């Protein structure tokens, strides 16, 4: 597909668990800041929790979103996410 002056190859958009974690952390942090601005200062606890969770995952290797995706069967051996699950008969 061609968008503007760039050619987009959809097969090059492979999301790994590391990409998803950064995406989730950024989205939840921005949501927490917006909620702090418009609702209550107590929402600053949400970005603080995200930051602490990222720090602990570095040291322990435990990451709740990755664990959930693995239990759902959406992550292959190479940490590539297959939304909706890995199809039987496909090589991963």
Wavefront OBJ file of the C-alpha trace (Angstrom):
o trace
v 0.000 0.000 0.000
v 1.274 3.457 -0.833
v 0.658 6.323 1.560
v 1.918 9.734 0.426
v 5.491 9.187 -0.745
v 6.083 6.086 1.381
v 5.407 2.461 0.656
v 3.990 0.601 3.635
v 4.658 -3.104 4.007
v 2.203 -4.559 6.522
v 4.446 -7.560 7.181
v 7.062 -5.212 8.629
v 4.660 -4.216 11.424
v 5.509 -7.008 13.836
v 4.712 -6.171 17.431
v 6.791 -7.831 20.093
v 5.974 -7.950 23.770
v 8.557 -5.234 24.434
v 6.807 -2.896 21.983
v 3.445 -3.602 23.589
v 4.762 -2.915 27.088
v 6.144 0.467 26.008
v 2.849 1.275 24.277
v 0.780 0.325 27.336
v 3.068 2.180 29.731
v 2.911 5.357 27.652
v -0.857 5.208 27.197
v -1.583 4.563 30.883
v 0.854 7.286 31.956
v -0.784 9.837 29.649
v -4.237 8.748 30.841
v -3.132 9.182 34.456
v -1.796 12.665 33.791
v -4.993 13.675 31.988
v -7.139 12.278 34.809
v -4.981 14.183 37.302
v -5.587 17.417 35.424
v -9.320 17.022 34.944
v -10.519 14.804 37.819
v -8.344 14.568 40.909
v -4.679 14.815 41.944
v -4.960 11.302 43.350
v -4.742 9.982 39.771
v -0.997 10.685 39.919
v -0.792 7.335 41.670
v -1.520 5.640 38.323
v 1.619 6.875 36.480
v 3.601 6.215 39.673
v 2.351 2.618 39.654
v 3.285 2.257 35.981
v 6.803 3.525 36.665
v 7.276 1.224 39.649
v 5.970 -1.732 37.663
v 8.435 -1.016 34.842
v 11.306 -0.810 37.320
v 10.382 -4.049 39.078
v 9.980 -5.874 35.748
v 13.577 -5.004 34.868
v 14.874 -6.663 38.023
v 12.444 -9.568 38.364
v 11.470 -10.313 34.763
v 7.808 -10.471 35.849
v 5.483 -8.434 33.650
v 1.694 -8.864 34.110
v 0.636 -7.935 30.519
v 3.169 -10.359 29.020
v 2.030 -13.077 31.416
v -1.588 -12.517 30.355
v -0.736 -12.671 26.638
v 1.231 -15.908 27.161
v -1.681 -17.496 29.049
v -4.012 -16.508 26.205
v -1.635 -18.173 23.740
v -1.042 -14.980 21.757
v 2.773 -14.890 22.054
v 5.076 -17.256 20.189
v 8.584 -18.437 21.149
v 10.154 -15.308 19.601
v 8.026 -12.919 21.725
v 5.985 -11.867 18.685
v 2.334 -11.127 19.442
v -0.326 -12.813 17.302
v -3.581 -11.003 18.058
v -6.359 -13.515 18.542
v -3.935 -16.390 19.090
v -1.497 -18.462 17.094
v -3.261 -20.347 14.327
v -2.713 -24.099 14.258
v -0.494 -25.225 11.421
v 1.427 -21.964 11.096
v 5.119 -21.907 11.799
v 6.313 -19.469 14.422
l 1 2 3 4 5 6 7 8 9 10 11 12 13 14 15 16 17 18 19 20 21 22 23 24 25 26 27 28 29 30 31 32 33 34 35 36 37 38 39 40 41 42 43 44 45 46 47 48 49 50 51 52 53 54 55 56 57 58 59 60 61 62 63 64 65 66 67 68 69 70 71 72 73 74 75 76 77 78 79 80 81 82 83 84 85 86 87 88 89 90 91 92
